[in-house]
Each structure stands twice: as structure tokens, then as C-alpha cells.
Amino acid sequence: MKKFKIVAIVLCAVLMTGILAGCMYESEETQYTDQLKDQISDMYGYPNVSNFFEYSQLKEIYEMRDNPNLVCYWYTKNDMSGKWIYQGTCVGYGIPYSASITAPESVQKYSKHYDWQILPLAEPNGLYTDGLSTSATWILTTDANGNISPTYVESEITISQVKMDARLFEDWSIPNNY
């Protein structure tokens, strides 16, 4: 029964993909890529994934990250020594600066003749984030009183639910109560 459901879902996805693809213009590159994918599929088939373990791991991580009371510890890397610097506590794991709430682009019809184009979409603040390239992270840092404030961090960071081993740190950065 489980296999039947999976086959039914895959079949529906394939049919919907075919219907949607037929509605849009396909370039020569797209057609060539599809031919290559078909050839690879004919030669080797698809992986026989039955446990979906990686999926279940990612699902568990998403669910753990969804906790608004998740207190973590954050650290930056000392470029000179390679050791970590303890920065304090934060709420959650941080958000990459390049993350956005909306999709960066949208396919939209622009004429009566069903001509399509890809247009950028603005974020709710009116800014366009498409093409951002940065390793910066937003972190909701906490102070000794439990006050939360957003902090923009560009240096290499690590955030963990458990404290890292003190021997990995610059001695001066570790508080007495660590």
C-alpha cells in the first residue's frame, strides 16, 4: 500500500510537470538536458531509496529549529590564531543574510500571446534581494538580562545548542561561568 501511494504521487508529479512544461516554451538547452536525463535514467535507473533517512533527519532539524525558546551559544573564529571566540547566547541558529521571505523571481505573462518573462520580486520592505552573495548572518543575540537584539555578523561563526570544548577557544574570551 505504501509503495502504491509513492508510485501514485510520483506519477501525478510527472504528469503535472509534463502538463506545465507543455504550457511554457522550452529552449534547445532544456530539450537537450531532458534527453540526457532520459538517457541516464534508461542506462542506470533511479536510486532505490526506501528508508528516507536523510529526509527524516532534515524534518527533525526543521522541527527543532522551529522552537522560539531555543537558546544556543555562538562563536566567531579568530583569523589570526584559528581559535574560537565565545560571543554569548542567542535565540535559534541565526538566519543567513541572503535568506528572503518571498521568492526572488516570478514567471509572469506579459502579452496577449502568452509570452512569458521572469521578473524580480521585491521583499515586503520593498528591497530586491536577488543575486545577494554574502556569508553574513542575522543572529538574535541575548544579553545578561535576557534582552534580545538582532546582530548582523559577517565573520565565520558557529552556533550550537551545547557549549563547545573550552580548549578550542582563546582563553581571554571564556567567561568564568563557562
Residue pairs with C-beta under 8 A, 6 or more apart in sequence:
24 107
24 116
25 116
26 34
64 70
65 92
65 93
67 92
68 91
68 92
69 91
70 91
70 92
70 93
70 161
71 89
71 90
71 91
71 142
71 161
72 89
72 90
72 91
72 92
72 93
72 159
72 160
72 161
73 86
73 88
73 89
73 90
73 159
73 160
73 161
73 162
73 163
73 164
74 87
74 88
74 89
74 90
74 94
74 139
74 141
74 157
74 158
74 159
75 84
75 85
75 86
75 87
75 157
75 158
75 159
75 160
75 164
75 169
76 84
76 85
76 87
76 153
76 155
76 156
76 157
77 83
77 84
77 85
77 155
77 156
77 157
77 158
78 84
78 85
78 170
79 155
81 170
83 168
83 169
83 170
84 158
84 164
84 168
84 169
84 170
84 173
85 169
85 170
85 173
86 169
86 173
86 174
86 175
86 178
87 141
87 173
88 141
88 142
88 143
89 141
89 142
90 139
90 140
90 141
90 142
90 151
90 159
91 140
91 142
91 148
92 140
93 159
94 137
94 138
94 139
94 140
94 153
94 157
94 159
95 137
95 138
96 136
96 137
96 138
97 132
97 134
97 136
97 137
97 138
97 152
98 129
98 132
98 133
98 134
98 136
100 123
100 129
101 123
101 124
102 121
102 122
102 123
102 124
103 121
104 120
104 121
104 128
104 129
104 130
104 131
105 118
105 119
105 120
105 121
105 130
106 118
106 119
106 121
107 116
107 117
107 118
107 119
108 116
108 117
108 118
108 119
109 115
109 116
110 116
110 117
120 128
120 130
121 128
121 130
122 128
123 129
134 154
135 154
135 156
136 152
136 153
136 154
137 152
137 153
137 157
138 150
138 151
138 152
138 153
139 150
139 151
139 153
139 157
139 159
140 148
140 149
140 150
140 151
141 148
141 149
141 150
141 151
142 148
143 149
158 164
163 178
166 174
166 178
